Amino acid sequence: MSNNYKNTIYRAAIFICLALLVPVHTAQAEEFILKHADTLEASKNEVIVNGNILINYKDAIIEAPEGKIITDDTGRPIKAVFEKRAKIKMTDRFLVADQITVNIKEQTLFAEGNSISELDDKDKNKITISSNYQKLHWSGENASAKGNLKTTYKDTLVTADEVLIIYKNKKPNEAIFYGINSKATIKQPNHHTSANSITFNLDTHGVKASGDVNNVSWPDDTKNTIEQDPVFVTAEDLFIDNELGKITANGPNKKVQLIYQDTKGESLKAYLVKNPKTRKPEKIIFIGDAQVSQLDKELISEEVVFNFADKKLTSNTIINKRPKTLIYKDNAKP
C-alpha cells in the first residue's frame, strides 16, 4: 500500500473520529465542526489535535498548527485553544495570534501574543489593530485590546496602551484609547494629538482628547503640512470636529496655551475656526480671561480674536465682561 493511500485513509479516519467526538446537532445553527487534523489524542473531556487543523464554526474558518478542545460530559465543546499563529476568518473580521482561545459558552475570542485583527466598519473600511492581547465577541459587541497597541484606520494612526471599541448595530462605532504607561497618540493628516485618553468616532472622524492634552494642527487643509506653520495647543480637554473643521480647547482648571507664529495666547477656552467649505482657517477665538500677545502688542480681555487673513488681534467690548487692555511693546533693538 502506498504512503499517499495510507495518509488518505488515516486522515479520513481522523475526520470520522473528530466528528464523533465533537457531535454535530443539525437542529442548531452554531455547530463546531472539526474538519481536519493530522493527529488526534482524546480523553473524556479533552481532544488534542495537531497539524493543519481546520474547523468550521458559525461563519468562521479556524486554522492552526496545534490546538485542544475542551468538552462537557456529553461531548459538546465548551472551549477551544489554538496555538502557534492561529487564524480565524469571519465575514467581517480576521484575527491571527500566537494563541487564540474560543470560549463557546460566552461567545468570545481571546488572542494572546503578537495579535493582529482586522474589523470592518459599516462601510467595510478596514480597522487594523495590533497588540499583545485582544478580546472580541462573535455577535458584534464591544471589543478591547491592550499592550503595545497600534491601530490604523484610513488616514488615522493611533498608539496607546489600551483601547475599548464600542459597537453600534453590530459595527464598530467609537474607539476609546487609554494611555496608562505613556500618553495615547493619534495622528491624522493635519492633526497630531497626545493625551491621557482619546476617543475617536468612526462615523465623523471626530477626536476628543482628555487629560494633559498636547495638539499640533496644520490649520489649512488645502495645503501640505510642509507649506504652513503649525498651531501648538496645550489644554485639559480638546475636541476636533473634522466635519466642520473646528478645534475646541478647554482648560477649566488650567488655562489653554496656544502658539501660532508670533502670536501667543492663553485663556479658559480657545477655538480654531475654519471655513467648512473651503477648509481654510479663518480665526482663533480666545474666551475667558484671555491674554494674547504678538511681537509689538499684547491684548488682555474676556474675548480676543486672531484673524488668519491679516494676522490682527481684535476684541468686541460689547460682549466682554470687562474692558479690554491694549499694551504696546517697545521693540527697539538694544
C-alpha positions in Angstrom: 0.0 0.0 0.0 1.5 3.4 -1.0 2.2 6.1 1.6 -0.2 8.5 -0.1 -3.0 6.0 0.1 -2.2 5.3 3.8 -2.3 9.1 4.5 -5.6 9.4 2.8 -7.1 6.6 4.8 -5.6 7.9 8.1 -6.9 11.4 7.6 -10.4 10.1 6.7 -10.3 8.1 10.0 -9.2 11.2 11.9 -12.1 13.2 10.4 -14.6 10.5 11.4 -13.1 10.4 15.0 -13.4 14.2 15.2 -16.9 14.2 14.0 -17.8 11.6 16.6 -16.0 13.4 19.5 -17.5 16.8 18.6 -21.0 15.9 17.5 -23.0 18.0 15.0 -26.5 18.9 16.1 -28.3 19.7 12.9 -31.1 21.4 14.8 -28.7 24.1 15.9 -27.1 26.7 13.6 -24.0 27.1 15.8 -22.1 23.9 15.1 -18.5 23.5 16.0 -17.2 21.1 13.3 -13.6 19.9 13.2 -13.0 19.0 9.6 -9.3 18.1 9.6 -6.2 17.4 11.7 -3.1 15.3 11.1 -3.1 13.7 14.6 -5.5 13.3 17.4 -5.4 12.4 21.1 -8.7 12.2 23.0 -9.7 11.8 26.7 -13.0 12.1 28.4 -13.2 15.9 28.3 -10.4 17.0 26.0 -9.4 16.5 22.4 -5.8 17.4 21.4 -5.3 17.9 17.7 -2.2 18.8 15.8 -1.2 19.6 12.2 -3.2 21.5 9.6 -6.2 22.0 11.9 -9.3 23.2 10.0 -12.5 24.0 11.9 -15.9 25.5 10.8 -17.8 27.4 13.5 -20.7 29.7 12.7 -19.5 31.9 9.9 -15.8 31.4 10.7 -13.0 29.2 9.5 -10.3 28.4 12.1 -6.8 27.3 11.1 -3.9 26.4 13.4 -0.9 24.1 13.8 -1.9 23.0 17.3 -5.0 23.0 19.4 -7.2 21.4 22.0 -10.9 21.3 22.5 -12.5 21.1 26.0 -15.8 19.3 26.1 -18.5 18.7 28.6 -19.7 15.3 29.7 -21.9 15.0 26.7 -19.1 15.6 24.3 -20.3 19.1 23.5 -17.3 21.6 23.1 -17.2 24.4 25.6 -13.8 25.9 24.9 -11.0 25.6 22.3 -7.4 26.8 22.5 -5.3 27.1 19.3 -1.6 27.9 19.2 1.4 28.7 17.0 -0.1 31.5 14.9 -3.7 30.5 14.8 -6.1 32.3 12.4 -9.8 32.9 12.4 -11.5 34.3 9.3 -15.0 35.6 9.5 -17.3 37.6 7.1 -16.4 40.9 8.7 -13.3 40.1 10.9 -10.0 38.5 10.8 -7.7 37.5 13.7 -4.3 36.0 13.9 -2.2 35.5 17.1 0.3 33.2 18.8 -2.7 31.8 20.8 -6.4 32.2 20.3 -9.0 30.9 22.9 -12.6 30.4 21.7 -15.0 30.4 24.6 -18.0 28.8 23.1 -20.3 29.3 26.0 -19.6 33.0 26.4 -19.2 33.6 22.7 -15.9 35.4 23.0 -12.5 35.3 21.4 -9.3 36.0 23.3 -6.0 36.4 21.5 -2.6 36.5 23.1 0.9 37.2 21.8 1.5 39.4 18.8 -2.2 39.5 17.9 -3.4 41.3 14.7 -7.1 41.8 14.0 -9.0 43.4 11.1 -12.5 44.7 11.6 -14.9 46.2 9.1 -16.8 49.4 9.8 -20.3 49.9 8.5 -18.9 50.8 5.1 -16.5 47.9 5.0 -13.4 50.0 5.6 -10.7 48.1 7.5 -9.7 48.8 11.1 -6.4 47.1 11.8 -5.3 46.5 15.4 -2.0 45.0 16.6 -1.4 44.4 20.3 -0.3 41.8 22.9 -3.9 40.9 23.9 -7.3 41.2 22.3 -10.8 40.3 23.2 -13.7 40.1 20.7 -17.3 38.9 20.6 -18.8 36.7 17.9 -22.1 38.6 17.9 -20.7 42.1 17.2 -20.3 43.5 20.8 -17.7 45.7 22.4 -14.1 44.7 21.8 -10.9 45.5 23.6 -7.1 45.3 23.2 -4.0 46.2 25.2 -0.2 46.0 25.2 1.9 47.6 22.5 -1.3 48.8 20.9 -1.2 50.2 17.4 -4.4 51.0 15.4 -4.7 52.1 11.8 -7.9 53.2 10.1 -8.0 55.1 6.7 -5.6 58.0 7.3 -5.6 57.7 11.1 -2.9 56.1 13.2 -3.3 55.6 17.0 -0.8 54.3 19.5 -1.9 53.6 23.1 -1.7 51.2 26.0 -5.4 50.0 25.8 -8.5 50.5 23.6 -12.2 49.8 24.1 -14.1 49.6 20.8 -17.8 50.5 21.2 -20.2 48.8 18.8 -23.4 50.2 17.4 -25.8 48.0 15.3 -23.1 45.3 15.4 -20.5 47.5 13.8 -17.6 49.4 15.4 -18.8 53.0 16.1 -16.3 54.5 18.6 -12.9 53.7 19.9 -11.6 54.9 23.3 -7.8 54.8 23.7 -6.1 55.0 27.1 -2.6 55.9 28.0 -1.5 54.0 31.1 2.3 54.0 31.0 2.5 56.8 28.4 0.0 59.0 26.7 -2.2 57.9 23.8 -1.3 59.5 20.5 -3.4 60.0 17.4 -2.0 61.1 14.0 -4.2 62.4 11.2 -3.0 64.3 8.1 -3.5 67.7 9.7 -3.6 66.9 13.4 -1.3 65.2 15.9 -2.7 64.8 19.4 -1.5 63.1 22.6 -3.5 62.8 25.8 -4.3 60.5 28.7 -7.4 59.3 26.8 -8.5 59.8 23.2 -12.0 59.0 21.8 -12.3 58.6 18.0 -15.6 58.5 16.3 -15.6 56.2 13.2 -18.6 58.0 11.6 -17.5 61.6 11.9 -13.7 61.1 12.5 -14.1 63.5 15.4 -11.5 63.3 18.1 -12.0 64.0 21.8 -8.8 64.2 23.9 -8.8 64.4 27.7 -6.1 64.9 30.3 -2.8 66.7 29.7 -3.5 67.3 26.0 -0.9 68.4 23.5 -2.0 69.1 20.0 -0.2 70.2 16.8 -2.5 71.3 14.0 -1.8 72.5 10.5 -4.7 74.9 10.0 -5.0 75.0 6.2 -6.5 71.7 4.9 -5.8 72.8 1.3 -2.0 72.9 1.8 0.7 70.4 2.6 2.0 70.5 6.1 5.4 71.5 5.0 3.9 74.6 3.3 2.5 76.1 6.5 3.2 76.8 10.1 1.5 74.7 12.8 -0.6 75.7 15.7 0.5 74.4 19.1 -2.1 73.9 21.8 -1.9 72.5 25.4 -5.2 72.0 27.2 -7.1 69.8 29.7 -9.7 68.8 27.1 -9.7 69.2 23.3 -12.2 68.3 20.6 -11.5 68.2 16.8 -14.6 68.4 14.7 -13.3 67.2 11.3 -16.7 67.8 9.6 -16.8 71.5 10.5 -13.0 72.0 10.6 -13.2 73.3 14.2 -10.9 72.7 17.2 -12.2 73.4 20.7 -9.8 73.5 23.6 -10.9 73.8 27.2 -9.0 74.4 30.5 -11.4 75.0 33.3 -8.7 74.4 36.0 -5.7 75.5 33.9 -5.6 77.9 31.0 -5.4 76.8 27.4 -2.0 77.7 25.9 -1.8 78.4 22.2 1.1 79.4 19.9 0.9 80.3 16.2 3.8 82.0 14.5 4.5 85.1 16.7 1.0 85.0 18.3 0.9 83.5 21.8 -2.3 83.3 23.8 -3.8 81.8 26.9 -7.5 81.7 28.0 -10.0 79.4 29.7 -11.3 78.4 26.2 -10.0 78.6 22.7 -11.5 77.9 19.3 -9.7 77.4 15.9 -12.4 78.0 13.3 -12.2 77.1 9.6 -14.4 77.7 6.7 -16.3 74.4 6.3 -16.5 74.7 2.5 -13.0 75.9 1.6 -11.3 74.2 4.6 -9.2 77.3 5.1 -8.5 78.7 8.6 -10.4 81.9 9.5 -9.8 82.8 13.1 -8.7 81.8 16.6 -11.0 82.9 19.4 -9.8 83.2 23.0 -12.5 83.4 25.6 -12.3 83.8 29.3 -9.5 85.8 31.0 -7.7 86.0 27.6 -4.2 87.3 27.3 -2.8 87.3 23.7 0.5 88.8 22.6 2.4 89.5 19.4 5.8 91.0 18.8 4.5 94.6 19.1 1.5 94.4 21.4 -0.5 92.5 24.0 -4.3 92.4 24.3 -6.0 91.4 27.6 -9.8 90.9 27.6 -12.6 88.4 28.1 -12.5 87.7 24.4 -9.7 88.1 21.9 -9.9 87.2 18.2 -7.0 86.4 15.9 -7.7 86.7 12.2 -5.7 84.5 9.9 -6.2 86.8 6.9 -4.5 89.9 8.3 -2.9 88.4 11.5 -4.6 91.2 13.6 -6.0 90.9 17.1 -9.4 92.3 17.9 -11.8 92.4 20.8 -15.5 93.1 21.0 -16.1 95.1 24.1 -19.9 94.9 23.8 -19.9 91.3 24.9 -17.0 91.5 27.2 -17.4 91.3 30.9 -14.6 93.8 31.5 -12.8 96.5 29.4 -10.0 95.4 27.2 -6.4 96.4 27.9 -4.0 97.0 25.0 -0.3 97.2 25.7 2.1 98.3 23.0 5.6 96.8 23.4 8.9 98.5 22.8 10.6 96.5 20.2 13.5 98.8 19.8 16.7 96.8 19.3 19.4 97.2 22.0 
